[in-house]
Each structure stands twice: as C-alpha cells, then as structure tokens.
Amino acid sequence: MPKMKTHRGAKARFKVTGSGKLMRRHQGKNHLLQKKSSGRKRRLANEAEVTGGDRDRALRLLGKR
C-alpha cells in the first residue's frame, strides 16, 4: 500500500511544536481590522493550540497518526 500523502491545506494551516502540540492561527485577523481594537488584534496575532477531536483529525491529515 502506498504512503499517505500530507493534506496540503492542513500543512499550511497547522504547525506541530517540538513537544507535540498542534498550533493554529486565530480567525478574524485578515480583513475588517479598522473596527477592531488594537488589543483584540494583538490577541488574535498569537497562535492557539488545537484541542479535542479537531486535533486528532488534523494530525491524521498531516500524516502524524
């Protein structure tokens, strides 16, 4: 059976850290930024951890499981 190919969309959206956490970007930071406060935009700039069933699904798309 051939190897599984990495899902290219998932590869662009997720990053696996050295400790094995799966990180993602926050939504809402691409456009319509003028009405959002600077604190909100700063908070959205940080990465967040993917948890729960979403984590399992994303790892499968990345070929890590």
mmCIF file of the N, C-alpha and C atoms, coordinates in Angstrom:
data_MODEL
# 
_entry.id   MODEL 
# 
loop_
_atom_site.group_PDB 
_atom_site.id 
_atom_site.type_symbol 
_atom_site.label_atom_id 
_atom_site.label_alt_id 
_atom_site.label_comp_id 
_atom_site.label_asym_id 
_atom_site.label_entity_id 
_atom_site.label_seq_id 
_atom_site.pdbx_PDB_ins_code 
_atom_site.Cartn_x 
_atom_site.Cartn_y 
_atom_site.Cartn_z 
_atom_site.occupancy 
_atom_site.B_iso_or_equiv 
_atom_site.pdbx_formal_charge 
_atom_site.auth_seq_id 
_atom_site.auth_comp_id 
_atom_site.auth_asym_id 
_atom_site.auth_atom_id 
_atom_site.pdbx_PDB_model_num 
ATOM 1   N N  . MET A 1 1  ? 0.850   -1.176 0.000  1.00 0.00 ? 1  MET A N  1 
ATOM 2   C CA . MET A 1 1  ? 0.000   0.000  0.000  1.00 0.00 ? 1  MET A CA 1 
ATOM 3   C C  . MET A 1 1  ? 0.903   1.249  0.000  1.00 0.00 ? 1  MET A C  1 
ATOM 4   N N  . PRO A 1 2  ? 0.574   2.251  -0.827 1.00 0.00 ? 2  PRO A N  1 
ATOM 5   C CA . PRO A 1 2  ? 1.440   3.433  -0.899 1.00 0.00 ? 2  PRO A CA 1 
ATOM 6   C C  . PRO A 1 2  ? 1.333   4.288  0.355  1.00 0.00 ? 2  PRO A C  1 
ATOM 7   N N  . LYS A 1 3  ? 2.315   5.150  0.515  1.00 0.00 ? 3  LYS A N  1 
ATOM 8   C CA . LYS A 1 3  ? 2.305   6.060  1.659  1.00 0.00 ? 3  LYS A CA 1 
ATOM 9   C C  . LYS A 1 3  ? 1.148   7.042  1.531  1.00 0.00 ? 3  LYS A C  1 
ATOM 10  N N  . MET A 1 4  ? 0.667   7.519  2.690  1.00 0.00 ? 4  MET A N  1 
ATOM 11  C CA . MET A 1 4  ? -0.370  8.550  2.693  1.00 0.00 ? 4  MET A CA 1 
ATOM 12  C C  . MET A 1 4  ? 0.266   9.891  2.344  1.00 0.00 ? 4  MET A C  1 
ATOM 13  N N  . LYS A 1 5  ? -0.396  10.660 1.504  1.00 0.00 ? 5  LYS A N  1 
ATOM 14  C CA . LYS A 1 5  ? 0.107   11.996 1.186  1.00 0.00 ? 5  LYS A CA 1 
ATOM 15  C C  . LYS A 1 5  ? -0.386  12.979 2.244  1.00 0.00 ? 5  LYS A C  1 
ATOM 16  N N  . THR A 1 6  ? 0.460   13.947 2.581  1.00 0.00 ? 6  THR A N  1 
ATOM 17  C CA . THR A 1 6  ? 0.085   15.007 3.502  1.00 0.00 ? 6  THR A CA 1 
ATOM 18  C C  . THR A 1 6  ? -0.981  15.877 2.854  1.00 0.00 ? 6  THR A C  1 
ATOM 19  N N  . HIS A 1 7  ? -1.996  16.252 3.627  1.00 0.00 ? 7  HIS A N  1 
ATOM 20  C CA . HIS A 1 7  ? -3.020  17.178 3.143  1.00 0.00 ? 7  HIS A CA 1 
ATOM 21  C C  . HIS A 1 7  ? -2.404  18.571 3.093  1.00 0.00 ? 7  HIS A C  1 
ATOM 22  N N  . ARG A 1 8  ? -2.273  19.130 1.889  1.00 0.00 ? 8  ARG A N  1 
ATOM 23  C CA . ARG A 1 8  ? -1.515  20.372 1.726  1.00 0.00 ? 8  ARG A CA 1 
ATOM 24  C C  . ARG A 1 8  ? -2.193  21.556 2.424  1.00 0.00 ? 8  ARG A C  1 
ATOM 25  N N  . GLY A 1 9  ? -3.519  21.556 2.472  1.00 0.00 ? 9  GLY A N  1 
ATOM 26  C CA . GLY A 1 9  ? -4.214  22.632 3.185  1.00 0.00 ? 9  GLY A CA 1 
ATOM 27  C C  . GLY A 1 9  ? -3.938  22.578 4.673  1.00 0.00 ? 9  GLY A C  1 
ATOM 28  N N  . ALA A 1 10 ? -3.897  21.366 5.225  1.00 0.00 ? 10 ALA A N  1 
ATOM 29  C CA . ALA A 1 10 ? -3.604  21.209 6.650  1.00 0.00 ? 10 ALA A CA 1 
ATOM 30  C C  . ALA A 1 10 ? -2.157  21.585 6.940  1.00 0.00 ? 10 ALA A C  1 
ATOM 31  N N  . LYS A 1 11 ? -1.265  21.263 6.016  1.00 0.00 ? 11 LYS A N  1 
ATOM 32  C CA . LYS A 1 11 ? 0.141   21.600 6.214  1.00 0.00 ? 11 LYS A CA 1 
ATOM 33  C C  . LYS A 1 11 ? 0.330   23.109 6.299  1.00 0.00 ? 11 LYS A C  1 
ATOM 34  N N  . ALA A 1 12 ? -0.462  23.861 5.515  1.00 0.00 ? 12 ALA A N  1 
ATOM 35  C CA . ALA A 1 12 ? -0.352  25.315 5.524  1.00 0.00 ? 12 ALA A CA 1 
ATOM 36  C C  . ALA A 1 12 ? -0.969  25.932 6.771  1.00 0.00 ? 12 ALA A C  1 
ATOM 37  N N  . ARG A 1 13 ? -1.934  25.250 7.383  1.00 0.00 ? 13 ARG A N  1 
ATOM 38  C CA . ARG A 1 13 ? -2.692  25.845 8.481  1.00 0.00 ? 13 ARG A CA 1 
ATOM 39  C C  . ARG A 1 13 ? -2.193  25.466 9.868  1.00 0.00 ? 13 ARG A C  1 
ATOM 40  N N  . PHE A 1 14 ? -1.538  24.323 10.005 1.00 0.00 ? 14 PHE A N  1 
ATOM 41  C CA . PHE A 1 14 ? -1.154  23.839 11.327 1.00 0.00 ? 14 PHE A CA 1 
ATOM 42  C C  . PHE A 1 14 ? 0.352   23.674 11.437 1.00 0.00 ? 14 PHE A C  1 
ATOM 43  N N  . LYS A 1 15 ? 0.848   23.782 12.675 1.00 0.00 ? 15 LYS A N  1 
ATOM 44  C CA . LYS A 1 15 ? 2.268   23.605 12.947 1.00 0.00 ? 15 LYS A CA 1 
ATOM 45  C C  . LYS A 1 15 ? 2.398   22.728 14.191 1.00 0.00 ? 15 LYS A C  1 
ATOM 46  N N  . VAL A 1 16 ? 3.241   21.713 14.126 1.00 0.00 ? 16 VAL A N  1 
ATOM 47  C CA . VAL A 1 16 ? 3.475   20.841 15.267 1.00 0.00 ? 16 VAL A CA 1 
ATOM 48  C C  . VAL A 1 16 ? 4.724   21.338 15.985 1.00 0.00 ? 16 VAL A C  1 
ATOM 49  N N  . THR A 1 17 ? 4.602   21.564 17.298 1.00 0.00 ? 17 THR A N  1 
ATOM 50  C CA . THR A 1 17 ? 5.727   22.051 18.084 1.00 0.00 ? 17 THR A CA 1 
ATOM 51  C C  . THR A 1 17 ? 6.646   20.889 18.450 1.00 0.00 ? 17 THR A C  1 
ATOM 52  N N  . GLY A 1 18 ? 7.763   21.206 19.052 1.00 0.00 ? 18 GLY A N  1 
ATOM 53  C CA . GLY A 1 18 ? 8.702   20.171 19.461 1.00 0.00 ? 18 GLY A CA 1 
ATOM 54  C C  . GLY A 1 18 ? 8.137   19.246 20.517 1.00 0.00 ? 18 GLY A C  1 
ATOM 55  N N  . SER A 1 19 ? 7.254   19.776 21.361 1.00 0.00 ? 19 SER A N  1 
ATOM 56  C CA . SER A 1 19 ? 6.659   18.941 22.411 1.00 0.00 ? 19 SER A CA 1 
ATOM 57  C C  . SER A 1 19 ? 5.435   18.178 21.908 1.00 0.00 ? 19 SER A C  1 
ATOM 58  N N  . GLY A 1 20 ? 5.050   18.392 20.635 1.00 0.00 ? 20 GLY A N  1 
ATOM 59  C CA . GLY A 1 20 ? 3.946   17.635 20.055 1.00 0.00 ? 20 GLY A CA 1 
ATOM 60  C C  . GLY A 1 20 ? 2.615   18.367 20.040 1.00 0.00 ? 20 GLY A C  1 
ATOM 61  N N  . LYS A 1 21 ? 2.584   19.612 20.521 1.00 0.00 ? 21 LYS A N  1 
ATOM 62  C CA . LYS A 1 21 ? 1.344   20.385 20.458 1.00 0.00 ? 21 LYS A CA 1 
ATOM 63  C C  . LYS A 1 21 ? 1.065   20.769 19.015 1.00 0.00 ? 21 LYS A C  1 
ATOM 64  N N  . LEU A 1 22 ? -0.216  20.937 18.705 1.00 0.00 ? 22 LEU A N  1 
ATOM 65  C CA . LEU A 1 22 ? -0.629  21.351 17.367 1.00 0.00 ? 22 LEU A CA 1 
ATOM 66  C C  . LEU A 1 22 ? -1.138  22.781 17.467 1.00 0.00 ? 22 LEU A C  1 
ATOM 67  N N  . MET A 1 23 ? -0.489  23.699 16.748 1.00 0.00 ? 23 MET A N  1 
ATOM 68  C CA . MET A 1 23 ? -0.831  25.113 16.849 1.00 0.00 ? 23 MET A CA 1 
ATOM 69  C C  . MET A 1 23 ? -1.566  25.579 15.589 1.00 0.00 ? 23 MET A C  1 
ATOM 70  N N  . ARG A 1 24 ? -2.451  26.570 15.788 1.00 0.00 ? 24 ARG A N  1 
ATOM 71  C CA . ARG A 1 24 ? -3.230  27.136 14.686 1.00 0.00 ? 24 ARG A CA 1 
ATOM 72  C C  . ARG A 1 24 ? -3.297  28.647 14.857 1.00 0.00 ? 24 ARG A C  1 
ATOM 73  N N  . ARG A 1 25 ? -3.734  29.329 13.803 1.00 0.00 ? 25 ARG A N  1 
ATOM 74  C CA . ARG A 1 25 ? -3.949  30.775 13.868 1.00 0.00 ? 25 ARG A CA 1 
ATOM 75  C C  . ARG A 1 25 ? -5.369  31.053 14.344 1.00 0.00 ? 25 ARG A C  1 
ATOM 76  N N  . HIS A 1 26 ? -5.591  32.248 14.878 1.00 0.00 ? 26 HIS A N  1 
ATOM 77  C CA . HIS A 1 26 ? -6.944  32.668 15.225 1.00 0.00 ? 26 HIS A CA 1 
ATOM 78  C C  . HIS A 1 26 ? -7.656  33.166 13.977 1.00 0.00 ? 26 HIS A C  1 
ATOM 79  N N  . GLN A 1 27 ? -8.965  33.032 13.964 1.00 0.00 ? 27 GLN A N  1 
ATOM 80  C CA . GLN A 1 27 ? -9.746  33.591 12.872 1.00 0.00 ? 27 GLN A CA 1 
ATOM 81  C C  . GLN A 1 27 ? -10.026 35.062 13.165 1.00 0.00 ? 27 GLN A C  1 
ATOM 82  N N  . GLY A 1 28 ? -10.311 35.835 12.127 1.00 0.00 ? 28 GLY A N  1 
ATOM 83  C CA . GLY A 1 28 ? -10.700 37.221 12.315 1.00 0.00 ? 28 GLY A CA 1 
ATOM 84  C C  . GLY A 1 28 ? -9.562  38.217 12.219 1.00 0.00 ? 28 GLY A C  1 
ATOM 85  N N  . LYS A 1 29 ? -8.427  37.837 11.636 1.00 0.00 ? 29 LYS A N  1 
ATOM 86  C CA . LYS A 1 29 ? -7.276  38.741 11.577 1.00 0.00 ? 29 LYS A CA 1 
ATOM 87  C C  . LYS A 1 29 ? -6.905  39.083 10.132 1.00 0.00 ? 29 LYS A C  1 
ATOM 88  N N  . ASN A 1 30 ? -7.778  38.837 9.176  1.00 0.00 ? 30 ASN A N  1 
ATOM 89  C CA . ASN A 1 30 ? -7.433  39.051 7.774  1.00 0.00 ? 30 ASN A CA 1 
ATOM 90  C C  . ASN A 1 30 ? -7.950  40.360 7.201  1.00 0.00 ? 30 ASN A C  1 
ATOM 91  N N  . HIS A 1 31 ? -9.182  40.721 7.516  1.00 0.00 ? 31 HIS A N  1 
ATOM 92  C CA . HIS A 1 31 ? -9.725  41.956 6.946  1.00 0.00 ? 31 HIS A CA 1 
ATOM 93  C C  . HIS A 1 31 ? -10.729 42.543 7.925  1.00 0.00 ? 31 HIS A C  1 
ATOM 94  N N  . LEU A 1 32 ? -11.245 43.728 7.613  1.00 0.00 ? 32 LEU A N  1 
ATOM 95  C CA . LEU A 1 32 ? -12.139 44.486 8.506  1.00 0.00 ? 32 LEU A CA 1 
ATOM 96  C C  . LEU A 1 32 ? -11.473 44.740 9.852  1.00 0.00 ? 32 LEU A C  1 
ATOM 97  N N  . LEU A 1 33 ? -10.196 45.129 9.799  1.00 0.00 ? 33 LEU A N  1 
ATOM 98  C CA . LEU A 1 33 ? -9.426  45.298 11.035 1.00 0.00 ? 33 LEU A CA 1 
ATOM 99  C C  . LEU A 1 33 ? -9.592  46.686 11.639 1.00 0.00 ? 33 LEU A C  1 
ATOM 100 N N  . GLN A 1 34 ? -10.118 47.643 10.872 1.00 0.00 ? 34 GLN A N  1 
ATOM 101 C CA . GLN A 1 34 ? -10.185 49.020 11.351 1.00 0.00 ? 34 GLN A CA 1 
ATOM 102 C C  . GLN A 1 34 ? -11.109 49.136 12.561 1.00 0.00 ? 34 GLN A C  1 
ATOM 103 N N  . LYS A 1 35 ? -12.192 48.369 12.582 1.00 0.00 ? 35 LYS A N  1 
ATOM 104 C CA . LYS A 1 35 ? -13.157 48.470 13.682 1.00 0.00 ? 35 LYS A CA 1 
ATOM 105 C C  . LYS A 1 35 ? -12.743 47.659 14.906 1.00 0.00 ? 35 LYS A C  1 
ATOM 106 N N  . LYS A 1 36 ? -11.720 46.840 14.794 1.00 0.00 ? 36 LYS A N  1 
ATOM 107 C CA . LYS A 1 36 ? -11.272 46.020 15.925 1.00 0.00 ? 36 LYS A CA 1 
ATOM 108 C C  . LYS A 1 36 ? -10.224 46.783 16.733 1.00 0.00 ? 36 LYS A C  1 
ATOM 109 N N  . SER A 1 37 ? -10.285 46.613 18.040 1.00 0.00 ? 37 SER A N  1 
ATOM 110 C CA . SER A 1 37 ? -9.350  47.335 18.904 1.00 0.00 ? 37 SER A CA 1 
ATOM 111 C C  . SER A 1 37 ? -7.947  46.763 18.740 1.00 0.00 ? 37 SER A C  1 
ATOM 112 N N  . SER A 1 38 ? -6.958  47.579 19.080 1.00 0.00 ? 38 SER A N  1 
ATOM 113 C CA . SER A 1 38 ? -5.570  47.134 18.940 1.00 0.00 ? 38 SER A CA 1 
ATOM 114 C C  . SER A 1 38 ? -5.288  45.956 19.867 1.00 0.00 ? 38 SER A C  1 
ATOM 115 N N  . GLY A 1 39 ? -5.898  45.955 21.042 1.00 0.00 ? 39 GLY A N  1 
ATOM 116 C CA . GLY A 1 39 ? -5.705  44.824 21.962 1.00 0.00 ? 39 GLY A CA 1 
ATOM 117 C C  . GLY A 1 39 ? -6.268  43.539 21.406 1.00 0.00 ? 39 GLY A C  1 
ATOM 118 N N  . ARG A 1 40 ? -7.423  43.648 20.770 1.00 0.00 ? 40 ARG A N  1 
ATOM 119 C CA . ARG A 1 40 ? -8.048  42.471 20.163 1.00 0.00 ? 40 ARG A CA 1 
ATOM 120 C C  . ARG A 1 40 ? -7.189  41.935 19.019 1.00 0.00 ? 40 ARG A C  1 
ATOM 121 N N  . LYS A 1 41 ? -6.677  42.848 18.187 1.00 0.00 ? 41 LYS A N  1 
ATOM 122 C CA . LYS A 1 41 ? -5.836  42.427 17.061 1.00 0.00 ? 41 LYS A CA 1 
ATOM 123 C C  . LYS A 1 41 ? -4.535  41.800 17.564 1.00 0.00 ? 41 LYS A C  1 
ATOM 124 N N  . ARG A 1 42 ? -3.996  42.353 18.639 1.00 0.00 ? 42 ARG A N  1 
ATOM 125 C CA . ARG A 1 42 ? -2.771  41.803 19.218 1.00 0.00 ? 42 ARG A CA 1 
ATOM 126 C C  . ARG A 1 42 ? -3.022  40.391 19.765 1.00 0.00 ? 42 ARG A C  1 
ATOM 127 N N  . ARG A 1 43 ? -4.161  40.199 20.407 1.00 0.00 ? 43 ARG A N  1 
ATOM 128 C CA . ARG A 1 43 ? -4.506  38.879 20.952 1.00 0.00 ? 43 ARG A CA 1 
ATOM 129 C C  . ARG A 1 43 ? -4.728  37.858 19.829 1.00 0.00 ? 43 ARG A C  1 
ATOM 130 N N  . LEU A 1 44 ? -5.347  38.301 18.736 1.00 0.00 ? 44 LEU A N  1 
ATOM 131 C CA . LEU A 1 44 ? -5.602  37.406 17.603 1.00 0.00 ? 44 LEU A CA 1 
ATOM 132 C C  . LEU A 1 44 ? -4.319  37.021 16.874 1.00 0.00 ? 44 LEU A C  1 
ATOM 133 N N  . ALA A 1 45 ? -3.246  37.809 17.050 1.00 0.00 ? 45 ALA A N  1 
ATOM 134 C CA . ALA A 1 45 ? -1.988  37.532 16.356 1.00 0.00 ? 45 ALA A CA 1 
ATOM 135 C C  . ALA A 1 45 ? -1.279  36.313 16.946 1.00 0.00 ? 45 ALA A C  1 
ATOM 136 N N  . ASN A 1 46 ? -1.565  35.985 18.218 1.00 0.00 ? 46 ASN A N  1 
ATOM 137 C CA . ASN A 1 46 ? -0.928  34.830 18.855 1.00 0.00 ? 46 ASN A CA 1 
ATOM 138 C C  . ASN A 1 46 ? -1.501  33.533 18.326 1.00 0.00 ? 46 ASN A C  1 
ATOM 139 N N  . GLU A 1 47 ? -0.717  32.477 18.389 1.00 0.00 ? 47 GLU A N  1 
ATOM 140 C CA . GLU A 1 47 ? -1.201  31.174 17.978 1.00 0.00 ? 47 GLU A CA 1 
ATOM 141 C C  . GLU A 1 47 ? -1.970  30.518 19.117 1.00 0.00 ? 47 GLU A C  1 
ATOM 142 N N  . ALA A 1 48 ? -2.882  29.626 18.771 1.00 0.00 ? 48 ALA A N  1 
ATOM 143 C CA . ALA A 1 48 ? -3.672  28.883 19.753 1.00 0.00 ? 48 ALA A CA 1 
ATOM 144 C C  . ALA A 1 48 ? -3.445  27.396 19.537 1.00 0.00 ? 48 ALA A C  1 
ATOM 145 N N  . GLU A 1 49 ? -3.675  26.621 20.581 1.00 0.00 ? 49 GLU A N  1 
ATOM 146 C CA . GLU A 1 49 ? -3.490  25.177 20.480 1.00 0.00 ? 49 GLU A CA 1 
ATOM 147 C C  . GLU A 1 49 ? -4.773  24.531 19.974 1.00 0.00 ? 49 GLU A C  1 
ATOM 148 N N  . VAL A 1 50 ? -4.651  23.546 19.109 1.00 0.00 ? 50 VAL A N  1 
ATOM 149 C CA . VAL A 1 50 ? -5.787  22.766 18.630 1.00 0.00 ? 50 VAL A CA 1 
ATOM 150 C C  . VAL A 1 50 ? -6.024  21.651 19.642 1.00 0.00 ? 50 VAL A C  1 
ATOM 151 N N  . THR A 1 51 ? -7.267  21.492 20.100 1.00 0.00 ? 51 THR A N  1 
ATOM 152 C CA . THR A 1 51 ? -7.570  20.501 21.136 1.00 0.00 ? 51 THR A CA 1 
ATOM 153 C C  . THR A 1 51 ? -8.720  19.603 20.695 1.00 0.00 ? 51 THR A C  1 
ATOM 154 N N  . GLY A 1 52 ? -8.923  18.532 21.451 1.00 0.00 ? 52 GLY A N  1 
ATOM 155 C CA . GLY A 1 52 ? -10.070 17.654 21.255 1.00 0.00 ? 52 GLY A CA 1 
ATOM 156 C C  . GLY A 1 52 ? -10.028 16.861 19.969 1.00 0.00 ? 52 GLY A C  1 
ATOM 157 N N  . GLY A 1 53 ? -11.219 16.609 19.432 1.00 0.00 ? 53 GLY A N  1 
ATOM 158 C CA . GLY A 1 53 ? -11.344 15.820 18.217 1.00 0.00 ? 53 GLY A CA 1 
ATOM 159 C C  . GLY A 1 53 ? -10.753 16.508 17.010 1.00 0.00 ? 53 GLY A C  1 
ATOM 160 N N  . ASP A 1 54 ? -10.740 17.850 17.034 1.00 0.00 ? 54 ASP A N  1 
ATOM 161 C CA . ASP A 1 54 ? -10.138 18.584 15.923 1.00 0.00 ? 54 ASP A CA 1 
ATOM 162 C C  . ASP A 1 54 ? -8.652  18.268 15.815 1.00 0.00 ? 54 ASP A C  1 
ATOM 163 N N  . ARG A 1 55 ? -8.006  18.095 16.966 1.00 0.00 ? 55 ARG A N  1 
ATOM 164 C CA . ARG A 1 55 ? -6.573  17.782 16.986 1.00 0.00 ? 55 ARG A CA 1 
ATOM 165 C C  . ARG A 1 55 ? -6.319  16.427 16.320 1.00 0.00 ? 55 ARG A C  1 
ATOM 166 N N  . ASP A 1 56 ? -7.135  15.438 16.668 1.00 0.00 ? 56 ASP A N  1 
ATOM 167 C CA . ASP A 1 56 ? -6.968  14.102 16.085 1.00 0.00 ? 56 ASP A CA 1 
ATOM 168 C C  . ASP A 1 56 ? -7.158  14.143 14.571 1.00 0.00 ? 56 ASP A C  1 
ATOM 169 N N  . ARG A 1 57 ? -8.163  14.888 14.122 1.00 0.00 ? 57 ARG A N  1 
ATOM 170 C CA . ARG A 1 57 ? -8.454  14.971 12.689 1.00 0.00 ? 57 ARG A CA 1 
ATOM 171 C C  . ARG A 1 57 ? -7.319  15.671 11.945 1.00 0.00 ? 57 ARG A C  1 
ATOM 172 N N  . ALA A 1 58 ? -6.823  16.752 12.513 1.00 0.00 ? 58 ALA A N  1 
ATOM 173 C CA . ALA A 1 58 ? -5.734  17.494 11.867 1.00 0.00 ? 58 ALA A CA 1 
ATOM 174 C C  . ALA A 1 58 ? -4.454  16.682 11.810 1.00 0.00 ? 58 ALA A C  1 
ATOM 175 N N  . LEU A 1 59 ? -4.149  15.955 12.885 1.00 0.00 ? 59 LEU A N  1 
ATOM 176 C CA . LEU A 1 59 ? -2.948  15.117 12.895 1.00 0.00 ? 59 LEU A CA 1 
ATOM 177 C C  . LEU A 1 59 ? -3.036  14.022 11.845 1.00 0.00 ? 59 LEU A C  1 
ATOM 178 N N  . ARG A 1 60 ? -4.225  13.486 11.640 1.00 0.00 ? 60 ARG A N  1 
ATOM 179 C CA . ARG A 1 60 ? -4.408  12.452 10.619 1.00 0.00 ? 60 ARG A CA 1 
ATOM 180 C C  . ARG A 1 60 ? -4.165  13.046 9.234  1.00 0.00 ? 60 ARG A C  1 
ATOM 181 N N  . LEU A 1 61 ? -4.634  14.283 9.005  1.00 0.00 ? 61 LEU A N  1 
ATOM 182 C CA . LEU A 1 61 ? -4.405  14.931 7.708  1.00 0.00 ? 61 LEU A CA 1 
ATOM 183 C C  . LEU A 1 61 ? -2.930  15.218 7.477  1.00 0.00 ? 61 LEU A C  1 
ATOM 184 N N  . LEU A 1 62 ? -2.216  15.476 8.566  1.00 0.00 ? 62 LEU A N  1 
ATOM 185 C CA . LEU A 1 62 ? -0.778  15.758 8.447  1.00 0.00 ? 62 LEU A CA 1 
ATOM 186 C C  . LEU A 1 62 ? 0.053   14.483 8.341  1.00 0.00 ? 62 LEU A C  1 
ATOM 187 N N  . GLY A 1 63 ? -0.577  13.323 8.520  1.00 0.00 ? 63 GLY A N  1 
ATOM 188 C CA . GLY A 1 63 ? 0.152   12.060 8.442  1.00 0.00 ? 63 GLY A CA 1 
ATOM 189 C C  . GLY A 1 63 ? 0.939   11.747 9.687  1.00 0.00 ? 63 GLY A C  1 
ATOM 190 N N  . LYS A 1 64 ? 0.552   12.349 10.809 1.00 0.00 ? 64 LYS A N  1 
ATOM 191 C CA . LYS A 1 64 ? 1.277   12.126 12.068 1.00 0.00 ? 64 LYS A CA 1 
ATOM 192 C C  . LYS A 1 64 ? 0.673   10.990 12.876 1.00 0.00 ? 64 LYS A C  1 
ATOM 193 N N  . ARG A 1 65 ? -0.473  10.450 12.442 1.00 0.00 ? 65 ARG A N  1 
ATOM 194 C CA . ARG A 1 65 ? -1.108  9.335  13.151 1.00 0.00 ? 65 ARG A CA 1 
ATOM 195 C C  . ARG A 1 65 ? -1.573  8.284  12.190 1.00 0.00 ? 65 ARG A C  1 
# 
